[in-house]
Amino acid sequence: MSRWMGKLKVFVLLSFAALVLSACGKENLTALDPKGYGAQDAMNIMVLSIIVMVSVFIIVMLIYTIVLIRFRQKKGQEDYIPKQVEGNHTLEIVWTAIPILLVLVLAVPTVISVFDLADTTEASSSVNVEVTGNQYWWHFNYEGEEIQTSQDLYIPVNQKVYLDIQSSDVIHSFWVPTISGKIDANPENVNTMFIEAYEEGVYWGKCAELCGPSHSLMDFKVVVVSQEEFDAWVEDMKNVDAEEVPQDAVAQEGKELFEANNCMACHAIGSSPVATGPNLTNYANRTSIAGILEPSKENMVEWLMDPESIKPGNKMTGNYPSLSEDEASSIAEYLMQLDHSETTPDSAGN
């Protein structure tokens, strides 16, 4: 008896822990609080699926309970054999038709939603962005605007933004759960979808396809701002001067070290299409360093000194000369002053 009670206590404890942990997460990294067109579509289908499944469960358990009580063996009927029902066409039709109807109830809205989210009829009059997945970062090219950037995707609120998504290496999957569903980024072809956010804010994006040792660290952000702020950001990004010399002496030294160590061979500033490594335009306003670290000079120095310990398998490791801590600090100072726009993630929602 005590052994059975011990197992029951463990079960209750684990159930309680699962209930508590199910509430853990980030506000802007959840599909259960939709703030965009695609995410709301997915939520509606999810709710419909739950209603169907719970209804089926309740009905089956109700029938099971009725049969269990009504047809249980009674005292004095130990040798009684109930009437055997075989080949009942009505029952066979019913239990075949009901599952088909349930499948249709789920399939029809799902198919409608898939085709709706793939509709590109409004693309010519909307913002269009080429999205490229790389191990382990994302690049964004705003078509027709000569704007190149990485990791932070700026979009206007309540506007459809069309994304042409592909990969430069292995298969990735573009997913911003709070505002949209996911879609694969393939090396062989371009997949197109649109996203539309209903509220300003900074939304977390993830790669949803296992793509290497740092797959779980392949994060990015979608920064949703007002139309006016987005227009201002576009103008700022179109007028970036990649050759601008910092006013600060330490940052000037950092710029010289940045160029002397051949960093520009992989990283571009401005509209250059070079995309071996992330574009660094407006880097000072990024929401993270390497997609995962808090944006600070100390974290930037740590990243420059040993990127492999932070993001295993990245393509930056071993492709530049070793840096002293002072050199890394100077380069970090330069990068943290690449502030090309007054529209920042802090502007979203303010």
Beta strands, then each sheet from edge to edge (+ up, - down):
strand 1: 127-134
strand 2: 137-142
strand 3: 147-150
strand 4: 152-156
strand 5: 161-167
strand 6: 172-175
strand 7: 182-185
strand 8: 191-195
strand 9: 201-207
strand 10: 220-225
sheet 1: 3+ 2- 1+ 5+ 8-
sheet 2: 4+ 10+ 9- 6+ 7-
end
